Amino acid sequence: MTGLLTFGETMGLVAADGIGPLAYAKSFSFGIGGAESNVAIGVARLGGEATWLGRVGPDATGSLIAARIAAAGVRTVAITDESFTGLMVRHRRSGEFAQVDYHRAGSAGSHLSPADISASEITAASILHVTGITPALSETARAAVFQSIETARAAGVPVSVDVNYRAKLWSSYDAAPVLRDLVSRSDIVFASPEEATLFVTGDDVPAALAELGPAEVIVKDGGRGCVALIDGERHTVPALGVTVVDPVGAGDAFVAGYLADRLAGATAVDRLTTAIAAGAFAVTVPGDCEGAPSRAELAALAGDDVRR
């Protein structure tokens, strides 16, 4: 087994420094961001093995993405595509919310296809992790997700799905049946209450998701913590009180924490506790994946705020 296997589009990230309208931003930082690579980096920082696969353009941004992910300790399979590497531009209009604009139509990442992910990569993995973002990118990317899931299921490899609905990529009408299908083929599912209600009904969201098939259902609810239904047992874990600097990437850090502990053979309660702590740590640092913590940093979260 080779730990976590995940794939998807990672983009260059142009982020306005400070808070306010984009038109008045005086400086910008440049980094990378992508839900799947964020999770892979998060797992690696917590001591797990992780592989990320994706397409990048023949440009400086594509090279940066491959180098940054590899430098984080993730086995990186970056396939060079003739198209450009996608970009996202993010600014914080106020202290309460951020806005992200995508420049990814026709990008290298959208050209992902079933041929890019070999059966041997999937069957050697301990967990296959996919998100609801990749099926929205293109027909070939959607086919890659579903074919990979079927290969994993046939080989007995657990399938993890983070719903990760992106309204700027597709409408709720188009997304709902695809996301429902994804969840029905998963063993582990992560979703927010709002994402889940796109395709399930009822007041008991974890139970409604579990009825679709996954044995491990984790509902991420931001500042309220999480509720999970794991092998029929319900768990509720409150959020940790931290100072929020940047909420982006918290969900991916949460998923990474859970999956890293699952790979390590931890109990359900320990997985959820680590997930909550990883998500809390991530929001204290700006950026998509920069805040993914190590085990030592998670331990420090509950201790002194000065490291000497």
FENQUIHU-V674624 format. One record per residue. RES is the residue in one letter. SS is DSSP state (hx for helix, st for strand, lp for the rest). NEAR is the number of other ideal C-beta (glycine too) atoms within 12 Angstrom. D_FIRST is the distance of its C-alpha to the first C-alpha in whole Angstrom. Layout:
{{RES	SS	NEAR	D_FIRST} {RES	SS	NEAR	D_FIRST}}
This chain:
{{M	lp	21	0} {T	lp	26	4} {G	lp	34	6} {L	st	49	9} {L	st	46	10} {T	st	56	14} {F	st	50	17} {G	lp	51	21} {E	lp	55	24} {T	lp	54	25} {M	st	45	28} {G	st	37	31} {L	st	40	32} {V	st	27	36} {A	st	34	37} {A	st	29	41} {D	st	21	41} {G	st	20	43} {I	st	23	44} {G	lp	17	47} {P	lp	14	47} {L	hx	22	46} {A	hx	9	49} {Y	hx	14	50} {A	lp	21	47} {K	lp	13	48} {S	lp	12	44} {F	st	18	41} {S	st	22	37} {F	st	24	35} {G	st	35	31} {I	st	47	28} {G	st	46	27} {G	lp	49	24} {A	hx	47	23} {E	hx	54	19} {S	hx	50	19} {N	hx	52	21} {V	hx	57	18} {A	hx	51	16} {I	hx	48	18} {G	hx	54	19} {V	hx	52	15} {A	hx	36	15} {R	hx	35	19} {L	lp	44	18} {G	lp	26	15} {G	lp	42	12} {E	lp	26	10} {A	st	42	11} {T	st	39	12} {W	st	48	15} {L	st	42	17} {G	st	46	20} {R	st	43	24} {V	st	44	26} {G	st	34	30} {P	lp	18	32} {D	lp	22	33} {A	hx	17	33} {T	hx	34	31} {G	hx	34	28} {S	hx	21	28} {L	hx	26	28} {I	hx	48	25} {A	hx	32	23} {A	hx	18	24} {R	hx	35	24} {I	hx	43	21} {A	hx	24	19} {A	hx	17	22} {A	lp	32	20} {G	lp	25	17} {V	lp	43	15} {R	st	29	14} {T	st	32	16} {V	st	31	17} {A	st	36	21} {I	st	31	23} {T	st	22	26} {D	st	27	29} {E	lp	16	32} {S	lp	25	33} {F	lp	27	33} {T	lp	39	31} {G	lp	41	32} {L	st	36	33} {M	st	36	34} {V	st	26	37} {R	st	35	37} {H	st	30	40} {R	st	26	41} {R	lp	20	44} {S	lp	12	45} {G	lp	14	43} {E	lp	10	42} {F	lp	15	40} {A	lp	31	39} {Q	st	22	39} {V	st	29	36} {D	st	22	38} {Y	st	30	35} {H	st	24	36} {R	lp	39	33} {A	lp	19	35} {G	lp	20	34} {S	lp	35	32} {A	lp	39	29} {G	hx	52	26} {S	hx	35	28} {H	hx	33	28} {L	lp	43	24} {S	lp	27	24} {P	hx	25	21} {A	hx	16	21} {D	hx	32	20} {I	lp	40	16} {S	lp	21	15} {A	hx	21	14} {S	hx	14	11} {E	hx	28	10} {I	hx	38	10} {T	hx	22	8} {A	lp	23	5} {A	lp	41	5} {S	lp	33	5} {I	st	41	9} {L	st	49	11} {H	st	54	14} {V	st	52	18} {T	st	46	21} {G	lp	44	25} {I	lp	50	26} {T	hx	51	24} {P	hx	42	26} {A	hx	36	29} {L	lp	40	29} {S	lp	30	30} {E	hx	18	30} {T	hx	23	27} {A	hx	38	25} {R	hx	33	25} {A	hx	23	24} {A	hx	39	21} {V	hx	45	20} {F	hx	28	21} {Q	hx	29	20} {S	hx	44	16} {I	hx	38	17} {E	hx	25	18} {T	hx	28	15} {A	hx	36	13} {R	hx	21	15} {A	hx	16	16} {A	hx	23	12} {G	lp	16	12} {V	lp	32	10} {P	st	31	12} {V	st	40	14} {S	st	46	16} {V	st	50	19} {D	st	45	22} {V	lp	47	25} {N	lp	43	26} {Y	lp	36	30} {R	lp	31	32} {A	lp	19	35} {K	lp	20	36} {L	lp	33	34} {W	lp	26	35} {S	lp	16	37} {S	hx	23	36} {Y	hx	12	38} {D	hx	19	35} {A	hx	28	32} {A	hx	25	33} {P	hx	19	32} {V	hx	35	29} {L	hx	43	28} {R	hx	32	28} {D	hx	23	27} {L	hx	45	23} {V	hx	44	24} {S	hx	24	24} {R	lp	31	21} {S	lp	41	19} {D	lp	34	18} {I	st	43	18} {V	st	47	21} {F	st	50	23} {A	st	45	27} {S	st	29	30} {P	hx	27	33} {E	hx	19	34} {E	hx	36	31} {A	hx	41	31} {T	lp	23	35} {L	lp	32	34} {F	lp	31	33} {V	lp	31	34} {T	lp	16	37} {G	lp	16	38} {D	lp	12	38} {D	lp	19	35} {V	hx	34	33} {P	hx	34	30} {A	hx	21	31} {A	hx	27	32} {L	hx	42	28} {A	hx	33	27} {E	lp	22	29} {L	lp	30	27} {G	lp	24	24} {P	lp	37	22} {A	lp	25	21} {E	st	37	21} {V	st	42	24} {I	st	51	24} {V	st	41	28} {K	st	41	28} {D	lp	28	32} {G	hx	23	32} {G	hx	19	35} {R	hx	17	35} {G	lp	26	31} {C	st	44	29} {V	st	33	29} {A	st	38	26} {L	st	31	26} {I	st	33	23} {D	lp	17	23} {G	lp	15	27} {E	st	18	28} {R	st	22	29} {H	st	28	29} {T	st	21	31} {V	st	31	30} {P	lp	18	33} {A	lp	28	32} {L	lp	30	33} {G	lp	15	36} {V	lp	25	36} {T	lp	15	38} {V	lp	27	37} {V	lp	22	37} {D	lp	35	35} {P	lp	33	33} {V	lp	34	31} {G	lp	43	27} {A	hx	44	27} {G	hx	42	26} {D	hx	45	23} {A	hx	49	23} {F	hx	51	23} {V	hx	52	20} {A	hx	54	18} {G	hx	50	19} {Y	hx	49	18} {L	hx	48	15} {A	hx	42	14} {D	hx	36	15} {R	hx	35	14} {L	hx	34	10} {A	lp	23	12} {G	lp	13	14} {A	lp	23	17} {T	lp	17	20} {A	hx	28	21} {V	hx	20	24} {D	hx	22	22} {R	hx	36	20} {L	hx	39	23} {T	hx	31	25} {T	hx	44	22} {A	hx	49	23} {I	hx	43	26} {A	hx	44	27} {A	hx	50	24} {G	hx	47	26} {A	hx	38	30} {F	hx	40	29} {A	hx	43	28} {V	lp	36	32} {T	lp	30	33} {V	lp	28	32} {P	lp	27	33} {G	lp	31	31} {D	lp	44	28} {C	lp	42	25} {E	lp	30	27} {G	lp	39	27} {A	lp	45	24} {P	lp	38	24} {S	lp	28	22} {R	hx	25	22} {A	hx	14	25} {E	hx	27	27} {L	hx	34	26} {A	hx	18	28} {A	hx	18	31} {L	hx	32	31} {A	lp	16	33} {G	lp	13	35} {D	lp	9	37} {D	lp	11	38} {V	lp	6	39} {R	lp	10	36} {R	lp	6	38}}
